[in-house]
């Protein structure tokens, strides 16, 4: 498979963050990584490869260089979550026999792009276990399309208006005969093969069940759900899992909840991240002073999809920085520090790109238009490390399907291989 095909397959295995973590950790297991647990001492060795999971939906993987003299880190971070719909508790709504599910929008999603698509459901069921405060989680990805959100016929909806998220975006899953009933909890208990009476809670995401494809006159593009930010997760993982740098501790960090602010135990603001770096240093017999000094020489890259230039909307872009799809890595800048790039770290990334023959371009938002933000500034502030915000350009960002350049995937992987090999 080429890298575009590998990306499409990767995304299909990651319908929501906890499944993303499971899939990533299976790959790490295949490359000899050892799982560590936060409630147990870290026993680390130079040359080792390890990973830590937080709340099943955030993972930090790292390799220890054979020649390190201080805990100096090279970090690349991306997020596993994407805008979607989350299923509420007791969600069943029956209307004239139609079975609907009550949902809530997650993140800044382009809701209308979800109309008329085949949708499925993935997440976790929490059931009674042996430990009261540590119940058992059961993963469930139904995979087959079971839902859709039908749009209203244009004949009946000719006026432009704001959409009613509560009313218009409830997915429809079926239609019942008279006297039939539907119980969502009973349905998921059957699919997950657990007793309904044992279910304590659940968390499910409605996701676009359409698989990604390559398209274009020369297969120039990849059209797929969840490119933001699984595209960058994939590039980091491909560059990270085989490299064994001698002089640094290489870190690949994949967080949750970026689309809603990152303020959670598994988000970029979590104490899990600085605590884990501290435990790594202690596990290698360094002290806290060594860690503080090591962080001063550490570097980080925040990798999140970038806005690619849209030829139908040139007025939405800055007049001198218009990064295009298949134009390579994009360095993202913002005077408001919503992106973390500053001249020293940005210069380092440019030099890595030059030495690795990776195309590089720049993105500034158009003055007067407020853009997005990433986890780069959060991590830079929390850890005191210089970060650079980079990405690969996409169109249709936050839609049910997004578009990226096929050639950019190769540049992304090449960049992270070079970054982790320094």
MOHU-V518370 format. One line per field, one symbol per residue. phi: phi as a letter, one per 20 degrees, with the letter a starting at -180 (. if undefined). psi: psi as a letter, one per 30 degrees, with the letter a starting at -180 (. if undefined). burial: I if it has 16 or more other C-alpha atoms within 10 Angstrom, else O. Layout:
phi=???
psi=???
burial=???
//
This chain:
phi=.efffffgfgffecfbgffgfffgffffgfdnfdedcfecfeddcfnecbbcdclmcbcddbcdffdfdbfddddccbdeecgaddefflefcdblnfeddfccfdmeeefffefmdfcccbrcddcgcfdgecfeddebcfmffccbdfeeggfdbeefaffeffeedffddrcefgmecccffffffffemcfgfefeabbcdecfefefbebogclfcddbfmgecfgfgffffffefeecfedceecddcddmffcomebfdefeffgfffffffffffdmedffgffffffdebccedbgdfefdfecffedffcccfdfmeogdedcbfemfdegcfffffffffffffeldfcbcccffgndfeebcefffffffdmdfdcecadfcdmgmefccccefffffffffffffffef
psi=kleeeeeeeeeffifleeeeeeeeeeeeefggkkklkfglkkjllkflkllkkkhggkkjklkkkfgkflikkjkkkllfllkakkklkifkkkjhfkjlkklkkkaikiefffkglkkaklakkklkafkefilkkkkjjfelkflljklkkffgifkklkkjeeefgjkkfakklkfllkjeeeefeeefhlkeffkelljkkkljfklllkllehhflkkllgejgfeeeeeeeefeffkikffljkkjkjllgefgfgilfglffkfeeeeeeeeeeefgglleeeeeeeefglllkkjkkljlkjffhffflkffjiklkggakkkkkkffgfkfkleeeeeeeeeeeefghkkkllkklkkfjkaalafeeeeeeefhkklkkllkkllhkglfklklkefeeeeeeeeeeeeff.
burial=OOIIOOIIOIIIIIIIIIIIIIIIIOOIIOOOIOOIOOOOOIOIOOOIIIIIIIOIIIIIIIIIIIOIOIIIIIIIIIIIIIIIIIIOOOOIIIOOIOIIIIIIIIIOIIIOOIIOIIIIIIIIIIIIOOOOOOOIIOIIIOIOIIIIIIOOOOOOOOOOOOOOOOOOIIIIIOIOOOOOOIOOIOOIIOOIOIOOOOIOOIOIIIIIIIOIIIOOOOOOIIIIIIIIIIIIIIIIIIIIIOIIIIIIIIIIIIIIIIIOIIOIIIIIIIOIIOOOIIIIIIOIOIOOOIIIOIIOOIIIIIIIIIIIIIOOOOOOIIOOOIIIIIIIIIIIIIOOOIIIIIOOIIOOIIOIIOOIOIIIIIIIIIOOOOOOIIIIIIIIOOIOIIIIIIIIIIIIIIIIIIIIIIIIIIIIIIIIIIIIIO
//
